[in-house]
Structure formats: structure tokens, C-alpha cells
Amino acid sequence: MTEVEAAFRVLKGEVVIRPIWHWVTPRVQAHVLVAFLGYALWVALKQKLKAAAPSLTPAQVLDQLGRIQLIDVWFKTRDGRAICMPRITQPETAQVVLLHQLDWQLPEQPPPRIYQNQMPNVWET
């Protein structure tokens, strides 16, 4: 019983799953599934941290790694097309150390995309 209560505390506090009032059965089931998957990933990360970095909590790891972002850099070409270059931001020193401790690697930089006729409306600010 104490483990179940601890799981609900993690769901509500750390994973930030709050009760949402659904009236349709598939939505209720989907909400329960997402909550369960979030908790399962939380527990898996916690177990991985026990072996690799016992002084860290899953919340600390998610906070650190959440600072790494994927941004889109857009350029207009002279012939009217647009190039989108998705770029992963350079991790800070603490993030590099954390990735090394967990034996994780960031993915390769995605290739650029060229848009011919259907340019997304990214030029407006």
C-alpha cells in the first residue's frame, strides 16, 4: 500500500499528472495509459540513476536535459525557396557530464530541409 501511495505522489508531484475530468471512455483510458507510461519511464530513469549517478534524482536529470533544445533556423534563398536547418543546441558542461554518466548520446544534427512552393509562415514576428 505504501508503494502505491508513493507512486501516486510521484504521478501528482514529479510527473505532474493531475486529475482531468473525461466523460468519454476512450479518453479516460488514454489518460490512464499516459499516466502509467509516465510513471514507468520515471521508475526506469530512477533505476538507471541508481547505477550511474546515485546522487541525482529523475527530476534533476530532466531539468538538466530539458535545457537542451531543438531549434529551427530559417533562411530565405534568392530564388524564393526556404531552407530550414534544425539544430540541437550545444550542451553545457554539466549536461555533457550527465550524458556521459548515463552513457547516452545526443542524436546527430538533422539534415536541412528545403521548401519549394509551400513555405511555412515563419517570417512574421
Backbone as JSON Lines, residues from 0, in Angstrom:
{"i":0,"aa":"M","n":[0.82,-1.2,0.0],"ca":[0.0,0.0,0.0],"c":[0.87,1.27,0.0]}
{"i":1,"aa":"T","n":[1.97,1.22,0.74],"ca":[2.83,2.41,0.76],"c":[3.48,2.66,-0.59]}
{"i":2,"aa":"E","n":[3.77,1.58,-1.33],"ca":[4.34,1.76,-2.67],"c":[3.34,2.4,-3.62]}
{"i":3,"aa":"V","n":[2.08,2.0,-3.5],"ca":[1.04,2.59,-4.35],"c":[0.88,4.07,-4.02]}
{"i":4,"aa":"E","n":[0.87,4.4,-2.75],"ca":[0.76,5.81,-2.35],"c":[1.96,6.6,-2.84]}
{"i":5,"aa":"A","n":[3.14,6.01,-2.76],"ca":[4.34,6.69,-3.26],"c":[4.25,6.9,-4.77]}
{"i":6,"aa":"A","n":[3.71,5.92,-5.47],"ca":[3.54,6.06,-6.93],"c":[2.59,7.21,-7.25]}
{"i":7,"aa":"F","n":[1.5,7.33,-6.51],"ca":[0.57,8.44,-6.75],"c":[1.22,9.78,-6.41]}
{"i":8,"aa":"R","n":[2.06,9.82,-5.39],"ca":[2.77,11.06,-5.07],"c":[3.69,11.45,-6.22]}
{"i":9,"aa":"V","n":[4.38,10.48,-6.8],"ca":[5.27,10.76,-7.93],"c":[4.44,11.24,-9.12]}
{"i":10,"aa":"L","n":[3.32,10.57,-9.39],"ca":[2.48,10.97,-10.52],"c":[1.99,12.4,-10.36]}
{"i":11,"aa":"K","n":[1.54,12.75,-9.18],"ca":[0.98,14.08,-8.97],"c":[2.07,15.14,-8.81]}
{"i":12,"aa":"G","n":[3.18,14.8,-8.16],"ca":[4.2,15.8,-7.88],"c":[5.26,15.89,-8.95]}
{"i":13,"aa":"E","n":[5.95,14.8,-9.21],"ca":[7.1,14.82,-10.11],"c":[6.71,14.74,-11.58]}
{"i":14,"aa":"V","n":[5.8,13.82,-11.91],"ca":[5.39,13.65,-13.31],"c":[4.33,14.68,-13.69]}
{"i":15,"aa":"V","n":[3.74,15.32,-12.71],"ca":[2.75,16.38,-12.87],"c":[1.53,15.91,-13.66]}
{"i":16,"aa":"I","n":[1.0,14.77,-13.28],"ca":[-0.25,14.28,-13.84],"c":[-1.34,14.64,-12.85]}
{"i":17,"aa":"R","n":[-2.28,15.42,-13.27],"ca":[-3.38,15.84,-12.4],"c":[-4.67,15.2,-12.89]}
{"i":18,"aa":"P","n":[-5.63,15.08,-12.0],"ca":[-6.92,14.53,-12.45],"c":[-7.56,15.45,-13.5]}
{"i":19,"aa":"I","n":[-8.0,14.86,-14.56],"ca":[-8.72,15.58,-15.6],"c":[-10.05,14.87,-15.77]}
{"i":20,"aa":"W","n":[-11.1,15.62,-15.82],"ca":[-12.42,15.02,-15.89],"c":[-12.78,14.71,-17.33]}
{"i":21,"aa":"H","n":[-12.69,13.42,-17.68],"ca":[-13.07,12.95,-19.01],"c":[-14.43,12.28,-18.9]}
{"i":22,"aa":"W","n":[-15.21,12.42,-19.93],"ca":[-16.54,11.83,-19.92],"c":[-16.67,10.7,-20.93]}
{"i":23,"aa":"V","n":[-15.71,10.54,-21.79],"ca":[-15.76,9.52,-22.83],"c":[-14.75,8.43,-22.45]}
{"i":24,"aa":"T","n":[-15.18,7.19,-22.49],"ca":[-14.36,6.07,-22.03],"c":[-12.99,6.01,-22.71]}
{"i":25,"aa":"P","n":[-12.87,6.17,-24.04],"ca":[-11.52,6.11,-24.64],"c":[-10.58,7.2,-24.1]}
{"i":26,"aa":"R","n":[-11.12,8.36,-23.78],"ca":[-10.26,9.42,-23.24],"c":[-9.8,9.09,-21.82]}
{"i":27,"aa":"V","n":[-10.67,8.49,-21.04],"ca":[-10.29,8.06,-19.69],"c":[-9.18,7.03,-19.79]}
{"i":28,"aa":"Q","n":[-9.35,6.06,-20.68],"ca":[-8.35,5.01,-20.85],"c":[-7.02,5.59,-21.34]}
{"i":29,"aa":"A","n":[-7.1,6.55,-22.26],"ca":[-5.87,7.17,-22.77],"c":[-5.16,7.95,-21.66]}
{"i":30,"aa":"H","n":[-5.92,8.63,-20.81],"ca":[-5.32,9.38,-19.71],"c":[-4.61,8.44,-18.73]}
{"i":31,"aa":"V","n":[-5.24,7.34,-18.42],"ca":[-4.64,6.35,-17.52],"c":[-3.38,5.77,-18.16]}
{"i":32,"aa":"L","n":[-3.43,5.48,-19.46],"ca":[-2.26,4.95,-20.17],"c":[-1.1,5.93,-20.14]}
{"i":33,"aa":"V","n":[-1.36,7.2,-20.43],"ca":[-0.29,8.2,-20.42],"c":[0.3,8.35,-19.02]}
{"i":34,"aa":"A","n":[-0.56,8.34,-18.01],"ca":[-0.07,8.44,-16.63],"c":[0.79,7.23,-16.29]}
{"i":35,"aa":"F","n":[0.35,6.04,-16.68],"ca":[1.13,4.83,-16.4],"c":[2.47,4.85,-17.13]}
{"i":36,"aa":"L","n":[2.47,5.25,-18.4],"ca":[3.73,5.32,-19.16],"c":[4.68,6.34,-18.56]}
{"i":37,"aa":"G","n":[4.15,7.47,-18.13],"ca":[5.0,8.47,-17.49],"c":[5.63,7.93,-16.22]}
{"i":38,"aa":"Y","n":[4.85,7.22,-15.43],"ca":[5.38,6.64,-14.2],"c":[6.41,5.55,-14.51]}
{"i":39,"aa":"A","n":[6.13,4.72,-15.52],"ca":[7.06,3.65,-15.89],"c":[8.4,4.24,-16.34]}
{"i":40,"aa":"L","n":[8.37,5.3,-17.13],"ca":[9.61,5.95,-17.56],"c":[10.34,6.58,-16.38]}
{"i":41,"aa":"W","n":[9.58,7.13,-15.44],"ca":[10.18,7.73,-14.25],"c":[10.93,6.67,-13.44]}
{"i":42,"aa":"V","n":[10.29,5.51,-13.25],"ca":[10.91,4.43,-12.49],"c":[12.14,3.88,-13.23]}
{"i":43,"aa":"A","n":[12.04,3.75,-14.54],"ca":[13.18,3.26,-15.32],"c":[14.36,4.23,-15.21]}
{"i":44,"aa":"L","n":[14.1,5.53,-15.28],"ca":[15.17,6.52,-15.14],"c":[15.75,6.47,-13.73]}
{"i":45,"aa":"K","n":[14.9,6.3,-12.74],"ca":[15.37,6.21,-11.36],"c":[16.3,5.01,-11.17]}
{"i":46,"aa":"Q","n":[15.96,3.88,-11.77],"ca":[16.81,2.68,-11.68],"c":[18.13,2.89,-12.41]}
{"i":47,"aa":"K","n":[18.07,3.53,-13.57],"ca":[19.3,3.81,-14.31],"c":[20.22,4.73,-13.51]}
{"i":48,"aa":"L","n":[19.63,5.7,-12.8],"ca":[20.41,6.62,-12.0],"c":[21.05,5.95,-10.79]}
{"i":49,"aa":"K","n":[20.38,4.94,-10.24],"ca":[20.96,4.22,-9.09],"c":[22.33,3.66,-9.44]}
{"i":50,"aa":"A","n":[22.47,3.16,-10.64],"ca":[23.74,2.55,-11.06],"c":[24.74,3.6,-11.55]}
{"i":51,"aa":"A","n":[24.25,4.6,-12.29],"ca":[25.17,5.53,-12.96],"c":[25.48,6.78,-12.15]}
{"i":52,"aa":"A","n":[24.48,7.33,-11.47],"ca":[24.66,8.59,-10.73],"c":[23.73,8.59,-9.53]}
{"i":53,"aa":"P","n":[24.08,7.86,-8.46],"ca":[23.16,7.68,-7.34],"c":[22.79,8.96,-6.6]}
{"i":54,"aa":"S","n":[23.54,10.01,-6.75],"ca":[23.21,11.24,-6.03],"c":[22.17,12.09,-6.75]}
{"i":55,"aa":"L","n":[21.8,11.72,-7.97],"ca":[20.84,12.5,-8.74],"c":[19.44,11.9,-8.69]}
{"i":56,"aa":"T","n":[18.45,12.76,-8.8],"ca":[17.06,12.32,-8.88],"c":[16.59,12.45,-10.32]}
{"i":57,"aa":"P","n":[15.52,11.75,-10.69],"ca":[14.99,11.91,-12.05],"c":[14.6,13.36,-12.35]}
{"i":58,"aa":"A","n":[14.08,14.08,-11.36],"ca":[13.7,15.47,-11.58],"c":[14.91,16.32,-11.94]}
{"i":59,"aa":"Q","n":[16.03,16.1,-11.27],"ca":[17.25,16.86,-11.58],"c":[17.75,16.56,-12.98]}
{"i":60,"aa":"V","n":[17.69,15.29,-13.37],"ca":[18.14,14.91,-14.71],"c":[17.25,15.53,-15.78]}
{"i":61,"aa":"L","n":[15.93,15.45,-15.58],"ca":[15.01,16.03,-16.56],"c":[15.17,17.55,-16.64]}
{"i":62,"aa":"D","n":[15.45,18.18,-15.51],"ca":[15.68,19.63,-15.52],"c":[16.93,19.96,-16.33]}
{"i":63,"aa":"Q","n":[18.01,19.22,-16.12],"ca":[19.25,19.48,-16.85],"c":[19.1,19.2,-18.34]}
{"i":64,"aa":"L","n":[18.56,18.03,-18.66],"ca":[18.45,17.66,-20.07],"c":[17.36,18.44,-20.79]}
{"i":65,"aa":"G","n":[16.4,18.96,-20.05],"ca":[15.35,19.77,-20.65],"c":[15.85,21.1,-21.18]}
{"i":66,"aa":"R","n":[17.06,21.48,-20.8],"ca":[17.65,22.72,-21.29],"c":[18.26,22.57,-22.68]}
{"i":67,"aa":"I","n":[18.46,21.35,-23.11],"ca":[18.94,21.1,-24.47],"c":[17.73,21.21,-25.39]}
{"i":68,"aa":"Q","n":[17.84,22.03,-26.4],"ca":[16.69,22.3,-27.25],"c":[16.98,21.97,-28.71]}
{"i":69,"aa":"L","n":[15.91,21.75,-29.45],"ca":[15.98,21.62,-30.9],"c":[15.32,22.86,-31.48]}
{"i":70,"aa":"I","n":[16.08,23.63,-32.23],"ca":[15.54,24.85,-32.82],"c":[15.61,24.77,-34.33]}
{"i":71,"aa":"D","n":[14.72,25.49,-34.99],"ca":[14.73,25.57,-36.45],"c":[15.3,26.92,-36.85]}
{"i":72,"aa":"V","n":[16.33,26.9,-37.69],"ca":[16.92,28.12,-38.22],"c":[16.5,28.22,-39.69]}
{"i":73,"aa":"W","n":[15.84,29.33,-40.03],"ca":[15.28,29.51,-41.37],"c":[16.09,30.53,-42.16]}
{"i":74,"aa":"F","n":[16.24,30.23,-43.46],"ca":[16.88,31.16,-44.38],"c":[16.04,31.23,-45.65]}
{"i":75,"aa":"K","n":[15.9,32.44,-46.18],"ca":[15.28,32.59,-47.5],"c":[16.38,32.51,-48.54]}
{"i":76,"aa":"T","n":[16.08,31.88,-49.66],"ca":[17.05,31.83,-50.75],"c":[16.69,32.89,-51.79]}
{"i":77,"aa":"R","n":[17.62,33.19,-52.66],"ca":[17.38,34.22,-53.67],"c":[16.32,33.81,-54.67]}
{"i":78,"aa":"D","n":[16.15,32.51,-54.87],"ca":[15.17,32.05,-55.86],"c":[13.79,31.82,-55.26]}
{"i":79,"aa":"G","n":[13.54,32.3,-54.04],"ca":[12.21,32.23,-53.45],"c":[11.94,31.01,-52.59]}
{"i":80,"aa":"R","n":[12.88,30.12,-52.5],"ca":[12.68,28.95,-51.64],"c":[13.11,29.28,-50.22]}
{"i":81,"aa":"A","n":[12.94,28.32,-49.34],"ca":[13.36,28.5,-47.95],"c":[14.1,27.25,-47.49]}
{"i":82,"aa":"I","n":[15.11,27.45,-46.67],"ca":[15.86,26.34,-46.09],"c":[15.63,26.37,-44.58]}
{"i":83,"aa":"C","n":[15.27,25.23,-44.06],"ca":[15.1,25.09,-42.62],"c":[16.2,24.15,-42.12]}
{"i":84,"aa":"M","n":[16.98,24.64,-41.17],"ca":[18.05,23.83,-40.6],"c":[17.73,23.56,-39.13]}
{"i":85,"aa":"P","n":[17.22,22.38,-38.81],"ca":[17.0,22.06,-37.4],"c":[18.35,21.85,-36.72]}
{"i":86,"aa":"R","n":[18.56,22.47,-35.58],"ca":[19.82,22.39,-34.86],"c":[19.56,22.05,-33.4]}
{"i":87,"aa":"I","n":[20.36,21.13,-32.88],"ca":[20.33,20.79,-31.47],"c":[21.33,21.7,-30.77]}
{"i":88,"aa":"T","n":[20.88,22.38,-29.7],"ca":[21.78,23.3,-29.02],"c":[22.94,22.54,-28.39]}
{"i":89,"aa":"Q","n":[24.05,23.23,-28.26],"ca":[25.25,22.65,-27.67],"c":[25.01,22.44,-26.17]}
{"i":90,"aa":"P","n":[25.22,21.23,-25.65],"ca":[25.0,21.02,-24.22],"c":[26.07,21.73,-23.38]}
{"i":91,"aa":"E","n":[25.65,22.16,-22.2],"ca":[26.58,22.79,-21.26],"c":[27.44,21.7,-20.62]}
{"i":92,"aa":"T","n":[28.44,22.1,-19.87],"ca":[29.39,21.15,-19.27],"c":[28.67,20.15,-18.37]}
{"i":93,"aa":"A","n":[27.75,20.63,-17.53],"ca":[27.03,19.73,-16.62],"c":[26.2,18.71,-17.4]}
{"i":94,"aa":"Q","n":[25.64,19.13,-18.51],"ca":[24.84,18.23,-19.33],"c":[25.72,17.2,-20.03]}
{"i":95,"aa":"V","n":[26.9,17.62,-20.47],"ca":[27.84,16.68,-21.11],"c":[28.26,15.61,-20.11]}
{"i":96,"aa":"V","n":[28.55,16.03,-18.88],"ca":[28.94,15.07,-17.84],"c":[27.81,14.12,-17.56]}
{"i":97,"aa":"L","n":[26.6,14.64,-17.45],"ca":[25.42,13.8,-17.18],"c":[25.19,12.8,-18.3]}
{"i":98,"aa":"L","n":[25.27,13.25,-19.53],"ca":[25.1,12.33,-20.67],"c":[26.16,11.24,-20.65]}
{"i":99,"aa":"H","n":[27.38,11.61,-20.3],"ca":[28.46,10.63,-20.23],"c":[28.2,9.62,-19.1]}
{"i":100,"aa":"Q","n":[27.76,10.09,-17.94],"ca":[27.48,9.19,-16.82],"c":[26.38,8.19,-17.17]}
{"i":101,"aa":"L","n":[25.38,8.65,-17.89],"ca":[24.26,7.77,-18.26],"c":[24.55,6.95,-19.51]}
{"i":102,"aa":"D","n":[25.71,7.2,-20.15],"ca":[26.1,6.52,-21.39],"c":[25.07,6.78,-22.49]}
{"i":103,"aa":"W","n":[24.62,8.02,-22.57],"ca":[23.69,8.46,-23.6],"c":[24.4,9.41,-24.54]}
{"i":104,"aa":"Q","n":[23.9,9.48,-25.77],"ca":[24.44,10.41,-26.75],"c":[23.29,11.18,-27.37]}
{"i":105,"aa":"L","n":[23.56,12.44,-27.68],"ca":[22.57,13.21,-28.41],"c":[22.52,12.7,-29.85]}
{"i":106,"aa":"P","n":[21.37,12.81,-30.49],"ca":[21.3,12.38,-31.9],"c":[22.13,13.3,-32.79]}
{"i":107,"aa":"E","n":[22.43,12.83,-33.97],"ca":[23.14,13.65,-34.95],"c":[22.26,14.84,-35.33]}
{"i":108,"aa":"Q","n":[22.92,15.9,-35.77],"ca":[22.16,17.07,-36.23],"c":[21.31,16.65,-37.42]}
{"i":109,"aa":"P","n":[20.02,16.97,-37.42],"ca":[19.16,16.6,-38.55],"c":[19.59,17.33,-39.82]}
{"i":110,"aa":"P","n":[19.34,16.73,-40.99],"ca":[19.72,17.4,-42.23],"c":[18.8,18.59,-42.52]}
{"i":111,"aa":"P","n":[19.27,19.55,-43.31],"ca":[18.41,20.69,-43.66],"c":[17.27,20.25,-44.56]}
{"i":112,"aa":"R","n":[16.19,21.01,-44.5],"ca":[15.03,20.77,-45.36],"c":[14.85,21.98,-46.27]}
{"i":113,"aa":"I","n":[14.54,21.72,-47.51],"ca":[14.32,22.8,-48.48],"c":[12.85,22.81,-48.86]}
{"i":114,"aa":"Y","n":[12.23,23.98,-48.78],"ca":[10.83,24.14,-49.13],"c":[10.75,24.91,-50.44]}
{"i":115,"aa":"Q","n":[10.05,24.3,-51.41],"ca":[9.96,24.9,-52.74],"c":[8.84,25.94,-52.81]}
{"i":116,"aa":"N","n":[7.61,25.48,-52.78],"ca":[6.47,26.36,-53.0],"c":[5.7,26.66,-51.72]}
{"i":117,"aa":"Q","n":[5.64,25.71,-50.84],"ca":[4.82,25.86,-49.64],"c":[5.71,26.23,-48.45]}
{"i":118,"aa":"M","n":[6.06,27.5,-48.38],"ca":[6.89,27.95,-47.27],"c":[6.0,28.2,-46.06]}
{"i":119,"aa":"P","n":[6.36,27.62,-44.93],"ca":[5.62,27.94,-43.72],"c":[5.76,29.43,-43.4]}
{"i":120,"aa":"N","n":[4.78,29.96,-42.71],"ca":[4.76,31.39,-42.4],"c":[5.65,31.66,-41.19]}
{"i":121,"aa":"V","n":[6.95,31.65,-41.38],"ca":[7.89,31.86,-40.28],"c":[8.51,33.24,-40.3]}
{"i":122,"aa":"W","n":[8.2,34.02,-41.31],"ca":[8.87,35.32,-41.46],"c":[8.17,36.4,-40.65]}
{"i":123,"aa":"E","n":[6.96,36.15,-40.21],"ca":[6.23,37.14,-39.43],"c":[6.64,37.05,-37.98]}
{"i":124,"aa":"T","n":[6.82,38.18,-37.32],"ca":[7.15,38.18,-35.9],"c":[6.06,38.82,-35.1]}
